[in-house]
Amino acid sequence: MSPMTDATGWNLVEIADLSREEMVSILDRAVELRHAPPAVSASSSHLVALLFSEPSTRTSLSFQVACQRLGVSFIELPAERSSLLKGETVLDTARVLEALGAGALVVRDRSDDVIRGLVHECGAGVLNAGGGTRAHPSQALLDTLVLRDEFGSLEGRSIGILGDVVHSRVARSDIAAFTAMGAKVVLIGPKEFLPDGDWPEGVRVSHDLDAILPELDAIQILRIQHERIEGGMGLSLDDYVSSYQMNGTRLASCGSHFLVLHPGPMNRGVEISDEVADGKASRILQQVAAGVPIRMALLERALGIHRGSEEIH
């Protein structure tokens, strides 16, 4: 049981809720599950509810595939097909899903506080699938897994996070995960995307992408979240592309081991060029693939199940 709640399910709202040891345990379990054969059939004793009040493609599909591989039934409830449109609260909807037998709730919501509130009110395990602009823990875990696959360890590595950090839940979770695993993090972008703040130890800020690139082992590239920017960008899009697009010329200044990540969706031609997105340094599709075993490992914990080694090997 998670120490953050008295509820019966195991919950994950933010990376900071995990110790380093718990993170390593989840990553190691994901490695075990990565090549596990899919379950033969769905288990009638476990049900996962996917409650997304914001759009999602990769995360939602990844959780669905994770359920299928675990042999767990799931029900998907997008906002446009739920009573949320009629004014029902997320909590009331979650209670309905629990009453239908859901043992785990996978939730994405615009509010930072809604998912934390579900943890204290629901008996089912609650997994944050992206809350507000503050947290996306499963994305950070899969990003960490991809980097660990390549480097063996993040200890001492230098990882850049480039782009619209201020509006990014991925950035905040990545910062927490990467630094917990011993990496140094550089936040890169124009001043309007890099808010002043008390960043954790091991985090620094740079507004000069070209100067910092040769120091990095990997970079996570973020899209500009125009839907969250009130009043529009201060910097013109052309100037942003000129100063901060990750393109072939910039990639050439990096070491041969350099890796490029992007959580999606990508805006090709803006924050990333085709040459980089589809090039040898890209690990973007590996991120998508890593999402399945990571979310399998999280669902196991939330549901209180565990496939034995004899089922995996």
C-alpha positions as CSV (number, residue, x, y, z in Angstrom):
1,M,0.0,0.0,0.0
2,S,1.2,3.5,-0.8
3,P,2.2,5.5,2.3
4,M,0.3,8.5,0.9
5,T,-3.2,7.2,1.5
6,D,-5.3,5.0,3.8
7,A,-7.3,3.8,0.8
8,T,-7.0,0.1,-0.2
9,G,-5.4,0.6,-3.7
10,W,-1.8,1.6,-4.5
11,N,-1.7,5.1,-6.0
12,L,0.7,7.1,-8.1
13,V,0.0,10.8,-8.5
14,E,3.5,12.4,-8.8
15,I,7.0,11.0,-9.2
16,A,7.8,12.7,-5.8
17,D,5.5,10.1,-4.2
18,L,8.1,7.4,-5.0
19,S,11.4,6.7,-3.4
20,R,14.3,6.0,-5.6
21,E,14.1,2.4,-4.6
22,E,10.4,2.2,-5.6
23,M,11.3,3.8,-9.0
24,V,14.0,1.2,-9.5
25,S,11.6,-1.6,-8.6
26,I,9.0,-0.4,-11.1
27,L,11.7,-0.1,-13.8
28,D,13.0,-3.5,-13.1
29,R,9.6,-5.0,-13.2
30,A,8.9,-3.3,-16.5
31,V,12.0,-5.0,-17.9
32,E,10.6,-8.3,-16.8
33,L,7.3,-7.6,-18.3
34,R,8.6,-6.2,-21.6
35,H,8.9,-9.6,-23.2
36,A,6.3,-11.4,-21.2
37,P,3.8,-13.3,-23.3
38,P,0.3,-11.8,-23.2
39,A,-2.2,-13.3,-20.9
40,V,-4.4,-15.9,-22.6
41,S,-7.7,-14.3,-21.7
42,A,-9.1,-11.4,-19.6
43,S,-9.5,-12.0,-15.9
44,S,-13.0,-11.5,-14.7
45,S,-11.8,-10.6,-11.2
46,H,-10.0,-7.3,-12.2
47,L,-11.3,-4.3,-14.0
48,V,-9.5,-1.1,-14.9
49,A,-11.4,2.2,-15.7
50,L,-9.8,4.7,-18.0
51,L,-11.3,8.1,-17.2
52,F,-9.9,10.8,-19.5
53,S,-11.4,14.3,-19.3
54,E,-8.7,15.6,-21.6
55,P,-7.7,14.2,-25.0
56,S,-5.0,11.5,-25.1
57,T,-3.7,9.2,-27.8
58,R,-0.4,7.6,-26.7
59,T,-1.2,7.4,-23.0
60,S,-4.7,6.1,-23.4
61,L,-3.8,3.5,-26.0
62,S,-0.7,2.4,-24.0
63,F,-2.8,1.7,-20.9
64,Q,-5.3,-0.2,-23.0
65,V,-2.5,-2.4,-24.5
66,A,-1.1,-2.8,-21.0
67,C,-4.4,-4.1,-19.7
68,Q,-4.7,-6.5,-22.6
69,R,-1.2,-7.9,-22.0
70,L,-2.0,-8.4,-18.3
71,G,-5.2,-10.1,-19.1
72,V,-7.2,-7.5,-17.3
73,S,-10.5,-6.1,-18.5
74,F,-10.9,-2.4,-19.0
75,I,-13.6,0.2,-19.7
76,E,-12.8,3.5,-21.3
77,L,-14.8,6.6,-20.5
78,P,-13.8,9.6,-22.6
79,A,-15.3,12.9,-21.4
80,E,-17.3,13.4,-24.6
81,R,-19.2,10.2,-23.8
82,S,-19.7,10.6,-20.1
83,S,-22.0,12.5,-17.7
84,L,-19.1,15.0,-17.1
85,L,-20.7,16.9,-20.0
86,K,-23.8,17.2,-17.9
87,G,-22.0,18.6,-14.9
88,E,-21.2,15.5,-12.9
89,T,-18.0,15.7,-10.9
90,V,-15.0,13.5,-11.7
91,L,-15.3,12.1,-8.1
92,D,-19.0,11.1,-8.7
93,T,-18.0,9.5,-12.0
94,A,-15.1,7.7,-10.3
95,R,-17.5,6.4,-7.6
96,V,-19.8,5.0,-10.3
97,L,-16.8,3.2,-11.9
98,E,-15.9,1.8,-8.6
99,A,-19.4,0.6,-8.0
100,L,-19.2,-1.2,-11.4
101,G,-16.2,-3.1,-10.1
102,A,-13.1,-1.0,-11.1
103,G,-10.1,-1.9,-9.0
104,A,-7.9,0.8,-10.6
105,L,-8.7,4.2,-12.0
106,V,-6.5,5.7,-14.6
107,V,-7.3,9.4,-14.7
108,R,-6.3,12.4,-16.8
109,D,-7.8,15.7,-15.8
110,R,-7.1,19.4,-16.4
111,S,-7.0,20.2,-12.7
112,D,-3.9,19.5,-10.7
113,D,-5.9,18.8,-7.6
114,V,-8.7,16.5,-8.9
115,I,-6.6,13.3,-9.1
116,R,-5.0,13.9,-5.6
117,G,-8.5,14.2,-4.3
118,L,-9.6,10.9,-5.8
119,V,-6.8,9.2,-3.9
120,H,-8.3,10.2,-0.6
121,E,-11.9,9.4,-1.6
122,C,-11.7,6.2,-3.6
123,G,-10.8,2.7,-2.5
124,A,-9.5,1.8,-6.0
125,G,-5.9,2.4,-6.9
126,V,-5.5,5.7,-8.7
127,L,-2.9,6.3,-11.4
128,N,-2.3,9.8,-12.7
129,A,-2.3,9.7,-16.5
130,G,-1.5,13.4,-16.8
131,G,-2.8,16.0,-14.3
132,G,-3.0,19.7,-15.2
133,T,0.5,21.1,-15.8
134,R,2.1,19.4,-12.8
135,A,2.5,15.7,-13.2
136,H,2.7,12.8,-15.7
137,P,4.5,10.1,-13.7
138,S,4.1,7.2,-16.1
139,Q,5.6,9.2,-18.9
140,A,8.6,10.1,-16.7
141,L,9.1,6.5,-15.8
142,L,9.1,5.3,-19.4
143,D,11.5,8.1,-20.4
144,T,13.8,7.0,-17.6
145,L,13.5,3.4,-18.8
146,V,14.5,4.3,-22.4
147,L,17.5,6.3,-21.1
148,R,18.5,3.5,-18.7
149,D,18.2,1.0,-21.6
150,E,20.8,3.0,-23.5
151,F,23.1,4.2,-20.8
152,G,22.8,1.5,-18.2
153,S,22.4,4.2,-15.6
154,L,21.5,7.9,-15.4
155,E,24.1,8.6,-12.8
156,G,26.2,11.5,-13.9
157,R,24.4,11.9,-17.2
158,S,23.4,15.4,-18.4
159,I,19.9,15.5,-19.9
160,G,18.3,18.6,-21.5
161,I,14.6,19.4,-21.5
162,L,13.9,21.8,-24.4
163,G,10.9,23.9,-25.0
164,D,7.7,24.9,-23.2
165,V,8.6,23.8,-19.7
166,V,6.2,26.2,-17.9
167,H,3.2,24.4,-19.4
168,S,4.5,20.9,-19.4
169,R,3.5,18.2,-16.9
170,V,6.0,15.9,-18.6
171,A,8.9,18.3,-17.8
172,R,8.1,18.5,-14.1
173,S,7.9,14.7,-13.8
174,D,11.0,14.2,-15.9
175,I,12.9,16.6,-13.7
176,A,11.9,14.6,-10.6
177,A,12.7,11.2,-12.1
178,F,16.0,12.1,-13.8
179,T,17.4,13.8,-10.8
180,A,16.3,11.0,-8.5
181,M,18.2,8.6,-10.7
182,G,21.4,10.7,-10.4
183,A,21.2,12.8,-13.7
184,K,21.9,16.5,-14.1
185,V,19.1,18.3,-15.9
186,V,19.3,21.5,-18.0
187,L,16.1,23.3,-18.9
188,I,16.4,25.1,-22.2
189,G,14.3,27.6,-23.9
190,P,13.3,31.3,-24.1
191,K,12.6,33.1,-20.8
192,E,8.8,32.9,-21.2
193,F,9.0,29.1,-21.1
194,L,11.4,28.9,-18.2
195,P,9.8,30.3,-15.1
196,D,11.8,31.4,-12.1
197,G,11.6,28.8,-9.4
198,D,13.4,26.8,-6.8
199,W,14.6,23.9,-9.0
200,P,15.9,20.8,-7.3
201,E,19.6,20.2,-6.9
202,G,21.1,19.2,-10.2
203,V,18.9,21.4,-12.3
204,R,20.0,24.5,-14.1
205,V,18.6,26.8,-16.8
206,S,20.0,27.9,-20.2
207,H,18.5,30.1,-22.9
208,D,21.2,29.2,-25.4
209,L,20.6,25.8,-27.0
210,D,23.6,25.9,-29.3
211,A,26.0,26.5,-26.4
212,I,24.6,23.8,-24.2
213,L,24.1,21.0,-26.7
214,P,27.7,19.6,-26.7
215,E,27.5,19.1,-23.0
216,L,24.4,16.9,-23.1
217,D,24.0,13.1,-23.4
218,A,20.3,13.3,-24.3
219,I,17.5,15.8,-24.8
220,Q,13.7,15.6,-24.2
221,I,12.0,18.0,-26.7
222,L,8.6,19.5,-25.8
223,R,6.0,21.0,-28.1
224,I,4.7,24.5,-27.6
225,Q,1.3,24.1,-25.8
226,H,-0.5,26.9,-27.5
227,E,-3.8,25.8,-25.9
228,R,-2.4,26.7,-22.5
229,I,-0.8,30.1,-23.4
230,E,-3.0,33.0,-22.6
231,G,-2.5,35.9,-25.0
232,G,-0.1,34.1,-27.3
233,M,3.6,33.7,-27.4
234,G,5.9,36.7,-26.9
235,L,8.5,35.2,-29.3
236,S,7.5,34.8,-32.9
237,L,7.3,31.3,-34.2
238,D,10.0,32.0,-36.8
239,D,12.3,33.2,-34.1
240,Y,11.5,30.2,-31.9
241,V,12.3,27.8,-34.8
242,S,15.6,29.7,-35.5
243,S,16.8,29.6,-31.9
244,Y,15.3,26.4,-30.5
245,Q,14.4,23.9,-33.2
246,M,16.3,20.6,-32.9
247,N,17.5,20.1,-36.5
248,G,20.2,18.2,-38.3
249,T,22.8,21.0,-38.0
250,R,22.4,21.2,-34.3
251,L,22.4,17.4,-34.0
252,A,25.8,17.3,-35.7
253,S,27.3,19.3,-32.8
254,C,26.3,16.5,-30.4
255,G,28.3,13.4,-29.5
256,S,27.8,10.1,-31.3
257,H,26.0,8.7,-28.2
258,F,23.5,11.6,-28.1
259,L,19.8,10.6,-27.8
260,V,16.7,12.5,-28.8
261,L,13.4,12.0,-27.0
262,H,9.9,13.5,-27.5
263,P,6.8,12.6,-25.5
264,G,4.5,13.6,-28.4
265,P,2.5,14.8,-30.1
266,M,5.2,16.3,-32.3
267,N,4.9,19.4,-34.3
268,R,7.4,18.6,-37.1
269,G,9.0,21.7,-38.5
270,V,8.6,23.6,-35.2
271,E,10.4,22.1,-32.2
272,I,11.9,19.2,-34.2
273,S,12.8,18.6,-37.8
274,D,12.0,15.5,-39.8
275,E,15.7,14.7,-40.0
276,V,16.0,14.5,-36.3
277,A,12.6,12.9,-35.5
278,D,13.3,10.0,-37.9
279,G,17.1,9.9,-37.5
280,K,19.4,7.4,-35.8
281,A,19.6,9.5,-32.6
282,S,15.8,9.4,-32.2
283,R,14.3,7.2,-29.5
284,I,10.8,8.5,-29.9
285,L,9.2,5.2,-31.0
286,Q,11.1,3.4,-28.2
287,Q,9.4,5.7,-25.8
288,V,6.0,4.7,-27.1
289,A,7.0,1.0,-26.8
290,A,8.4,1.5,-23.3
291,G,5.0,2.9,-22.1
292,V,3.4,-0.6,-22.3
293,P,5.6,-2.5,-19.8
294,I,5.8,0.6,-17.5
295,R,2.1,0.8,-17.3
296,M,1.8,-2.9,-16.9
297,A,4.0,-2.6,-13.8
298,L,1.9,0.3,-12.5
299,L,-1.4,-1.5,-13.1
300,E,-0.1,-4.6,-11.3
301,R,0.6,-2.5,-8.2
302,A,-2.7,-0.6,-8.4
303,L,-4.7,-3.8,-8.7
304,G,-2.6,-5.8,-6.2
305,I,-1.7,-8.5,-8.7
306,H,1.6,-9.9,-9.9
307,R,2.3,-12.4,-12.7
308,G,4.7,-15.0,-11.4
309,S,8.0,-15.6,-13.1
310,E,6.8,-18.9,-14.4
311,E,4.2,-17.0,-16.5
312,I,6.7,-14.6,-17.9
313,H,9.6,-16.8,-18.9
